[in-house]
């Protein structure tokens, strides 16, 4: 089992002199058979031109990573119960006063791989790509109305009213999250299904997706930067983009970074406007391969 | 004594030459600068064996201190009438300079074959890496004390090989730096070779003294560092002054 990550500044922030507000990282568990990878996308609007959500994004991923490493026992159970997420946010809260509250406003998408089960935690927006050993690929797209996601830091701050105001709602439960499921199988027409969920699905522990580790060859997560590739007025769809990023040539070392850079520089004929990040775990050619 | 694990290496033929390099599935970095140090071991360099190998060791040791050391791969080659690979393309940090051995200096000078085979091996290995998503550029040093008198390949062959990889877009840039040591009387011919073959630079390093070879090692390691920093910019680094 190998893992890696990649993140890069988008055209919009390059033009305006802002830093990359996406961040991704990963770590192998102390038991040698579990892995955490995660990414975070800082809010572009928080704090105005002096905002530093790039710092908040990094702290959020590292907070999750630290709590993952500190977990004793079944880490997947801790994810399902929301304990890992709460511990990570408590750790992030310790930085209040050192950075502005607004600078903590960032999404989080992470993968926690246990011995048998793999959990994806979504707190905000982004995409998930699952490549199954059967040859089937599945893409999951999570988006909030008006591209205004719920940020996990709202839970620790008295900022929920700003989120509700932005969404013109009185109740976060009423704000819709759209989840699109796309299944691609060789020799068959792709199948798409769209679900609308209530915003409350992400409050607390986030939206959790569970997968059987034995059935998966690789699993990748993306920030919403994956939705920002626009060519000649047309936003490139996940079905066209994601295969470029997960068609790994080898799985050693910086294999995600290599594939991402090759895809961006040589295959995808347009830049990404938004900051872009991805993280992935490759579970090996056989289910029994240990973590690296 | 084997320097590296055979299981981790691939071996390829390019024309009449063979080279080896670490298999791409064993490499971890996202990009590499491929460095080849091709050194004359002809009869006219008898008596300078220890200085030549000391120079190579100094290059490796200096490059290991570079901030981009983990993005360097090095191939060590010697030539007289034949071209001899001492070790293939290996990640710099896996190379132990203490294992470098003195050459036996004897024979004629197949300078064109040495230059051509170094370029061809670099291009071939770069293509293999590129096919596996690695971003690659290269710098080759050909160190000689004399003009060619033994090769089967021509200057035209070298000139074509200089641009083949870049035109095919599997290598970002290639620099070939021809270095003369004890070669003052061949300066005009070596300069003409550099120009006719389209090589990047000719450097006259003077006599093969320990001081000059130490200065040469410093120049080589700085040139390697400069080319490594240029990786990703779309073109080669500026040639440095010796």
Interface residues (C-beta under 8 A of the other chain):
Chain A: X249 X250 X251 X252 X253 X254 X255 X257 X258 X259 X261 X262 X265
Chain B: X24 X25 X26 X27 X28 X29 X30 X31 X131 X132 X133 X134 X135
